[in-house]
Amino acid sequence: MPVDGDATEGPADAKVTLVKAYDYACPFCEKVRDTMDDLRKKYGNDLRVVYKQFVVHPQIATAPALAFCAAAKQRKFREMDALLWDKGFKVRQFDKDATAEGGGQAQRCWESAAGCPVVLGFAQELGLNLDQFKAT
C-alpha cells in the first residue's frame, strides 16, 4: 500500500509499519485511540504509524479528513486529530453538507470560500495559517 505523502508517526525504518485507515464519524475508529496510544508507548521507535483517511460517512467525515490533511501540511496533524475526536466527534460537532433544496446541488463547506466553520475553529485554536489551511 503506498504511504508516500501520508502523515506518519515514528521512524521510516521502524520494524513494523501500521497503516491506520479511519473515518472521523466512526465510533469504532474512535475507540481504538487508546489502543494506538498503548502501542506507541509499548513499541516506541519500533513502530511507525501511517494515517490514511478512509471516508465512509462523507456528509460528516469529509471536512475533518480534509482538516487533518491540511493540518499535517503545517505539522500539526496530531493536535488536529485530538481536536477532531475530542471536540468534534465526542460532542457531535460536525461540519456537514447542506441539504440540497429542490433537488439542486448540495453546498459543501470545503468547496466554499468561507470554509467549514467547525474545522476552521479548530485550525484557529491550533494557531494554523488559515489562508494556507483553506487553500489545502
C-alpha positions as CSV (number, residue, x, y, z in Angstrom):
1,M,0.0,0.0,0.0
2,P,1.5,3.3,-1.0
3,V,2.1,5.7,2.0
4,D,4.0,8.5,0.4
5,G,2.6,11.8,1.4
6,D,0.5,10.5,4.3
7,A,1.1,11.7,7.8
8,T,3.2,9.4,9.8
9,E,4.5,9.0,13.4
10,G,7.6,7.0,14.1
11,P,10.8,6.4,12.1
12,A,10.7,5.3,8.4
13,D,13.0,2.4,9.3
14,A,10.8,1.0,12.2
15,K,10.4,-2.7,12.4
16,V,6.7,-2.5,11.9
17,T,4.6,-0.1,9.9
18,L,0.9,0.0,10.9
19,V,-1.4,1.7,8.4
20,K,-4.4,3.2,10.3
21,A,-7.3,3.7,7.9
22,Y,-10.2,5.5,9.7
23,D,-13.2,7.8,9.4
24,Y,-13.9,10.7,11.8
25,A,-17.5,9.6,12.1
26,C,-16.8,6.0,13.0
27,P,-17.3,5.1,16.7
28,F,-15.1,2.0,16.4
29,C,-12.3,4.2,15.0
30,E,-12.6,6.5,18.0
31,K,-12.5,3.5,20.4
32,V,-9.1,2.4,19.0
33,R,-7.4,5.6,20.1
34,D,-6.4,4.3,23.5
35,T,-5.0,1.1,21.9
36,M,-3.0,3.2,19.5
37,D,-1.5,5.2,22.4
38,D,-0.7,1.9,24.2
39,L,1.1,0.5,21.1
40,R,3.1,3.7,20.6
41,K,4.2,3.6,24.3
42,K,5.0,-0.1,24.2
43,Y,6.9,-0.3,20.9
44,G,8.4,3.2,20.7
45,N,10.7,3.6,17.7
46,D,10.0,0.0,16.5
47,L,6.5,1.2,15.4
48,R,5.7,3.6,12.6
49,V,2.0,4.6,12.2
50,V,0.7,5.9,8.8
51,Y,-2.6,7.7,8.9
52,K,-4.9,7.0,5.9
53,Q,-8.1,8.9,5.6
54,F,-10.8,6.4,4.7
55,V,-14.0,8.4,4.5
56,V,-17.1,6.1,4.8
57,H,-19.5,8.8,6.0
58,P,-18.8,11.6,3.5
59,Q,-21.5,14.0,4.8
60,I,-19.9,14.4,8.2
61,A,-16.4,12.9,7.8
62,T,-15.1,14.7,4.7
63,A,-14.4,18.1,6.4
64,P,-12.5,16.5,9.3
65,A,-10.4,14.3,6.9
66,L,-9.5,17.4,4.8
67,A,-8.7,19.3,8.0
68,F,-6.4,16.6,9.2
69,C,-4.5,16.7,5.8
70,A,-4.3,20.5,5.9
71,A,-3.0,20.5,9.4
72,A,-0.4,17.8,8.5
73,K,1.0,20.2,5.9
74,Q,1.6,22.7,8.8
75,R,3.0,19.9,11.0
76,K,0.0,19.9,13.4
77,F,-1.8,16.7,12.5
78,R,-1.5,15.1,16.0
79,E,-3.1,18.2,17.6
80,M,-5.8,18.4,14.9
81,D,-6.6,14.7,15.3
82,A,-7.1,15.2,19.0
83,L,-9.4,18.1,18.5
84,L,-11.4,16.4,15.7
85,W,-12.1,13.4,18.1
86,D,-12.4,15.3,21.4
87,K,-14.2,18.5,20.4
88,G,-15.8,17.2,17.2
89,F,-16.8,13.5,17.3
90,K,-17.4,13.1,21.0
91,V,-19.7,16.1,21.2
92,R,-21.2,15.5,17.7
93,Q,-20.0,18.9,16.4
94,F,-19.5,18.3,12.7
95,D,-19.4,20.4,9.5
96,K,-22.0,18.8,7.2
97,D,-23.1,19.1,3.6
98,A,-26.0,21.4,3.4
99,T,-29.1,19.5,2.2
100,A,-29.9,20.4,-1.4
101,E,-33.1,22.4,-1.7
102,G,-35.4,21.3,-4.5
103,G,-33.0,18.6,-5.8
104,G,-30.2,21.0,-6.5
105,Q,-26.5,20.6,-5.7
106,A,-25.7,20.4,-2.0
107,Q,-23.4,23.1,-0.7
108,R,-20.1,21.6,0.6
109,C,-18.4,23.9,3.1
110,W,-14.9,22.7,2.0
111,E,-15.7,23.9,-1.5
112,S,-16.8,27.4,-0.4
113,A,-14.7,30.4,0.1
114,A,-15.8,30.7,3.7
115,G,-14.7,27.2,4.5
116,C,-16.0,24.9,7.2
117,P,-16.7,26.7,10.5
118,V,-16.1,23.8,12.9
119,V,-12.7,22.7,11.5
120,L,-11.7,26.3,10.8
121,G,-12.3,27.0,14.5
122,F,-10.0,24.0,15.4
123,A,-7.4,25.4,13.0
124,Q,-7.6,28.8,14.6
125,E,-7.3,27.2,18.0
126,L,-4.1,25.5,16.9
127,G,-2.7,28.7,15.5
128,L,-2.5,27.4,12.0
129,N,-2.2,29.7,9.0
130,L,-5.9,29.9,8.0
131,D,-5.3,31.0,4.4
132,Q,-2.9,28.1,3.9
133,F,-5.3,25.8,5.7
134,K,-8.3,26.7,3.5
135,A,-6.2,26.5,0.3
136,T,-5.0,23.0,1.0
